[in-house]
Amino acid sequence: MSKSRAAIPFDEDFSQTSDFTKTFENVSPQTFRPEAVATTAPVSVAKLTQVAAASGFQSREPNSAAPHLSSVPGEGRSRRPRRIYRTGRNTPLNIKARPHEVDKFNWICTQKNWVQGVTLQNALLALEEKLGLTYPVEDPGPPS
């Protein structure tokens, strides 16, 4: 490897060279046009469905024939119905639990038609009563 670098000609003005001007002398905005796109005939939905089925394509559309998943004890992890309520509870509680305990908690929510916050609140009250404990701070109740 040599210790000298190649010279960079900063003093040359490339825009004034004959090659540059000859290359772009016939260019104007009118000469730029998009290429014509070949039009194709529309494909029928039946043909698309047939090709998709033959290639093994999985549709993202909901299947009306799919069975409704419900939370039933003993059937492993299943989807539970969404429970969205405006309750004023805005502090998350993230815990690690076994899948069985999570299923059991969600099953109680479904059976009593309670949101998870109400289920937790009732479980804590029952545990306090069973253990004979009293939490030293009074429950402020729902926000007003």
C-alpha positions in Angstrom: 0.0 0.0 0.0 1.4 3.4 -0.9 1.4 6.3 1.4 0.3 8.8 -1.1 -3.3 9.5 -1.9 -4.9 10.0 -5.2 -5.3 13.7 -6.1 -8.9 15.0 -6.0 -9.3 17.8 -8.5 -11.2 20.4 -6.6 -10.2 23.2 -8.9 -11.9 21.7 -11.9 -15.5 22.8 -12.8 -17.2 19.8 -14.1 -20.3 21.7 -15.2 -18.2 23.5 -17.9 -16.8 20.4 -19.5 -18.1 19.5 -22.9 -19.2 16.0 -21.8 -21.6 17.4 -19.2 -23.3 19.9 -21.5 -23.6 17.4 -24.4 -25.2 14.8 -22.1 -28.1 17.1 -21.0 -28.5 19.6 -23.8 -31.7 18.0 -25.2 -33.4 17.4 -21.8 -36.5 19.3 -21.0 -39.5 18.6 -18.6 -41.7 17.8 -21.7 -39.5 14.8 -22.5 -40.2 13.1 -19.2 -43.4 11.0 -19.5 -44.4 8.0 -17.5 -44.3 4.8 -19.5 -47.7 3.5 -20.5 -48.9 0.7 -18.2 -50.3 -2.3 -19.9 -53.9 -2.7 -18.8 -55.2 -6.1 -17.8 -58.7 -7.4 -17.7 -60.2 -7.5 -14.2 -60.1 -10.9 -12.5 -63.3 -12.4 -11.1 -63.6 -13.0 -7.3 -64.3 -16.7 -8.0 -61.1 -17.1 -9.9 -59.1 -15.3 -7.2 -60.7 -17.6 -4.6 -59.8 -20.7 -6.6 -56.2 -19.6 -7.1 -55.8 -18.7 -3.4 -57.2 -22.1 -2.3 -54.9 -23.9 -4.7 -51.8 -22.0 -3.4 -52.8 -22.5 0.3 -53.4 -18.8 1.0 -54.8 -18.1 4.5 -57.5 -15.3 4.4 -57.5 -12.7 7.1 -61.3 -12.3 6.7 -63.3 -13.7 9.6 -64.8 -17.0 9.0 -68.5 -17.0 9.9 -68.4 -20.8 10.3 -65.7 -20.7 13.0 -66.9 -21.8 16.4 -67.3 -19.2 19.1 -64.5 -19.6 21.7 -65.6 -19.3 25.3 -63.9 -19.6 28.6 -64.8 -23.1 29.9 -62.8 -24.7 32.7 -60.5 -27.6 31.8 -60.3 -26.8 28.1 -56.9 -25.1 28.4 -56.2 -21.5 27.4 -59.1 -20.1 25.4 -60.2 -16.7 24.4 -62.4 -14.8 26.7 -64.8 -12.1 25.7 -63.5 -8.6 25.8 -64.6 -6.6 28.9 -64.2 -2.9 28.4 -65.8 -0.7 31.0 -65.1 2.8 32.2 -64.7 2.3 36.0 -62.2 4.9 37.1 -59.6 2.3 37.8 -56.4 3.5 36.1 -53.6 1.7 37.9 -52.3 -1.5 36.3 -51.5 -4.6 38.4 -49.1 -6.9 36.7 -48.6 -10.2 38.4 -47.1 -13.6 37.5 -49.6 -16.4 37.8 -50.0 -19.9 36.5 -52.3 -20.4 33.5 -54.8 -22.3 35.7 -55.1 -19.4 38.1 -55.5 -16.9 35.3 -58.2 -19.1 33.7 -59.9 -19.4 37.1 -59.8 -15.7 37.7 -61.3 -15.0 34.3 -63.9 -17.8 34.8 -65.1 -16.0 38.1 -65.3 -12.7 36.1 -67.5 -14.4 33.5 -69.7 -16.3 36.0 -70.4 -13.2 38.1 -70.4 -10.8 35.1 -67.8 -8.7 36.9 -64.9 -6.7 35.4 -61.5 -7.8 36.6 -61.2 -4.8 38.9 -64.4 -5.7 40.7 -63.3 -9.4 41.0 -60.0 -8.3 42.5 -61.7 -5.9 44.9 -64.2 -8.6 46.1 -61.4 -11.2 46.4 -59.4 -8.8 48.6 -62.4 -8.1 50.8 -63.1 -11.9 51.2 -59.4 -12.5 52.0 -59.4 -9.8 54.6 -62.5 -11.2 56.2 -61.1 -14.8 56.2 -57.8 -13.8 57.7 -59.3 -11.3 60.2 -57.3 -8.4 58.9 -58.2 -4.8 58.3 -56.4 -2.6 55.8 -55.3 0.6 57.7 -56.3 3.0 54.9 -60.0 3.4 54.1 -61.2 2.8 50.5 -61.7 6.2 48.9 -64.5 4.8 46.7 -65.1 5.6 43.1 -63.9 9.0 41.7 -66.5 11.8 41.7 
